[in-house]
Amino acid sequence: MNTLIATIAAYLLGSISFAVVMSRVFGLSDPRTYGSKNPGATNVLRSGSKKAAIATLVGDAAKGWLAVWLAVQFGAEFGLDDTGIALVAIAVFIGHLWPVFFRFVGGKGVATALGVLLGINPWLGLATLATWLIVAYAFRYSSLAALVASIFAPFYYGLLFGVDAILFAVFVMSALLLWRHSSNIGNLIAGKESKIGSKSAGARKAK
């Protein structure tokens, strides 16, 4: 029962879309209406507001981290084992992808996945973040960096901790990230993908 409660709570926490919340706070257009139409930090950056984009990034990562960190630190007291932690990790991530509070229209999950990985283990999160930063700096494509980092994340976990239920959760997140970026893969191949920092004509102040 405690595992079910923790999983539902993690999903509800993941359902808080900071891209939408922060866009409203900063008086910007809904990120689901311009650019890639993805409610995430990269698309919010296309509004020209770095503060809103940073706040979105931190918020989306923090919710993933918090859900998993609480499960790791206190789950044993309530009967949560590795399987329970894995379910919490998947639930908070799925909450971001399909948020109940925003008609199940969510982001692609990069920041939240990073938060989850940091919650599982800081070194795991930092290794994955370093992979993202290297690729993003070299090629200036957020989507490409996310694709490469998502492929490497399960490898890093297996190298650090071996095979267990949490590795399965990391695999699930990676698979979902790849699937959510399927359109980006097509754009990358066609040379139509927007680079980091490019602004969208539809991203303007909300009236």
Secondary structure in CASP SS format (residue, H / E / C, confidence):
PFRMAT SS
TARGET T0000
AUTHOR 0000-0000-0000
METHOD secondary structure of the structure
MODEL  1
M C 1.00
N H 1.00
T H 1.00
L H 1.00
I H 1.00
A H 1.00
T H 1.00
I H 1.00
A H 1.00
A H 1.00
Y H 1.00
L H 1.00
L H 1.00
G H 1.00
S C 1.00
I C 1.00
S C 1.00
F H 1.00
A H 1.00
V H 1.00
V H 1.00
M H 1.00
S H 1.00
R H 1.00
V H 1.00
F C 1.00
G C 1.00
L E 1.00
S C 1.00
D C 1.00
P H 1.00
R H 1.00
T H 1.00
Y C 1.00
G C 1.00
S C 1.00
K C 1.00
N C 1.00
P C 1.00
G C 1.00
A H 1.00
T H 1.00
N H 1.00
V H 1.00
L H 1.00
R C 1.00
S C 1.00
G C 1.00
S C 1.00
K H 1.00
K H 1.00
A H 1.00
A H 1.00
I H 1.00
A H 1.00
T H 1.00
L H 1.00
V H 1.00
G H 1.00
D H 1.00
A H 1.00
A H 1.00
K H 1.00
G H 1.00
W H 1.00
L H 1.00
A H 1.00
V H 1.00
W H 1.00
L H 1.00
A H 1.00
V H 1.00
Q H 1.00
F H 1.00
G H 1.00
A H 1.00
E H 1.00
F H 1.00
G C 1.00
L C 1.00
D C 1.00
D H 1.00
T H 1.00
G H 1.00
I H 1.00
A H 1.00
L H 1.00
V H 1.00
A H 1.00
I H 1.00
A H 1.00
V H 1.00
F H 1.00
I H 1.00
G H 1.00
H H 1.00
L H 1.00
W C 1.00
P C 1.00
V H 1.00
F H 1.00
F H 1.00
R C 1.00
F C 1.00
V C 1.00
G C 1.00
G C 1.00
K C 1.00
G C 1.00
V H 1.00
A H 1.00
T H 1.00
A H 1.00
L H 1.00
G H 1.00
V H 1.00
L H 1.00
L H 1.00
G H 1.00
I H 1.00
N C 1.00
P H 1.00
W H 1.00
L H 1.00
G H 1.00
L H 1.00
A H 1.00
T H 1.00
L H 1.00
A H 1.00
T H 1.00
W H 1.00
L H 1.00
I H 1.00
V H 1.00
A H 1.00
Y H 1.00
A H 1.00
F H 1.00
R C 1.00
Y C 1.00
S H 1.00
S H 1.00
L H 1.00
A H 1.00
A H 1.00
L H 1.00
V H 1.00
A H 1.00
S H 1.00
I H 1.00
F H 1.00
A H 1.00
P H 1.00
F H 1.00
Y H 1.00
Y H 1.00
G H 1.00
L H 1.00
L H 1.00
F H 1.00
G C 1.00
V C 1.00
D C 1.00
A H 1.00
I H 1.00
L H 1.00
F H 1.00
A H 1.00
V H 1.00
F H 1.00
V H 1.00
M H 1.00
S H 1.00
A H 1.00
L H 1.00
L H 1.00
L H 1.00
W H 1.00
R H 1.00
H C 1.00
S H 1.00
S H 1.00
N H 1.00
I H 1.00
G H 1.00
N H 1.00
L H 1.00
I H 1.00
A H 1.00
G C 1.00
K C 1.00
E C 1.00
S C 1.00
K C 1.00
I C 1.00
G C 1.00
S C 1.00
K C 1.00
S C 1.00
A C 1.00
G C 1.00
A C 1.00
R C 1.00
K E 1.00
A C 1.00
K C 1.00
END
